[in-house]
């Protein structure tokens, strides 16, 4: 699970440095979506990490991880859109 968190942090860091070169309006939309999805993924990452740190064996944090996984899928889609549009 920590590998997922580490991979997500690396992807977020790398995506922040991508250059923009295509249709400006489409690129602006992709940038807006990427920022929004990054924020959402970051929120779910923090919630998941918080659940892990508070877990005393009674909570498996599966709902938090499920939300994080979904946010990661949204992030991957947004990165793909960004790469295509910018």
C-alpha positions in Angstrom: 0.0 0.0 0.0 2.9 2.4 0.7 4.1 1.7 -2.9 0.8 3.1 -4.2 1.2 6.2 -2.1 4.8 6.6 -3.2 3.9 6.1 -6.9 1.1 8.6 -6.6 3.4 11.2 -5.1 6.0 10.7 -7.9 3.3 11.0 -10.6 1.9 14.2 -9.1 5.4 15.7 -8.9 6.3 14.8 -12.5 3.0 16.0 -13.9 3.5 19.5 -12.4 6.5 20.1 -14.7 4.9 19.2 -18.1 5.1 21.9 -20.8 2.0 23.2 -22.6 2.2 23.6 -26.5 -1.2 22.8 -28.1 -4.6 24.4 -28.6 -4.7 26.9 -25.7 -8.4 26.6 -24.8 -8.3 22.8 -24.8 -5.0 22.9 -22.8 -6.5 25.3 -20.3 -9.4 23.0 -19.7 -7.0 20.0 -19.3 -4.9 22.0 -16.8 -8.0 23.0 -14.8 -9.2 19.4 -14.7 -5.7 18.2 -13.8 -5.4 20.6 -10.9 -8.8 19.7 -9.6 -8.2 16.0 -9.8 -4.7 16.4 -8.2 -6.3 18.2 -5.3 -9.0 15.5 -4.9 -6.4 12.7 -5.1 -4.2 14.5 -2.6 -7.2 14.8 -0.2 -8.0 11.1 -0.5 -4.3 10.3 -0.1 -4.2 12.2 3.2 -7.5 10.6 4.4 -6.1 7.2 3.6 -2.8 7.9 5.4 -4.7 9.3 8.4 -6.8 6.1 8.5 -3.7 4.0 8.4 -2.1 5.9 11.2 -5.2 5.7 13.4 -6.0 2.1 12.6 -5.9 -0.1 15.7 -6.9 -3.3 13.9 -10.6 -2.5 13.9 -10.6 -0.5 10.6 -9.0 -1.9 7.4 -9.3 1.5 5.7 -10.8 -0.2 2.7 -13.3 2.6 2.0 -10.6 5.2 2.1 -8.4 3.1 -0.2 -11.3 2.6 -2.6 -11.8 6.4 -2.8 -8.0 6.8 -3.3 -8.0 4.2 -6.1 -10.9 5.9 -7.8 -9.1 9.3 -7.5 -6.0 7.7 -9.0 -8.0 6.5 -12.0 -9.4 10.0 -12.4 -5.9 11.4 -12.1 -4.5 9.0 -14.8 -7.3 10.1 -17.1 -6.6 13.8 -16.5 -2.9 13.3 -17.1 -3.7 11.5 -20.4 -5.9 14.4 -21.4 -3.3 16.9 -20.4 -0.6 15.1 -22.4 -2.9 15.0 -25.5 -4.1 18.6 -25.2 -1.0 20.5 -24.1 
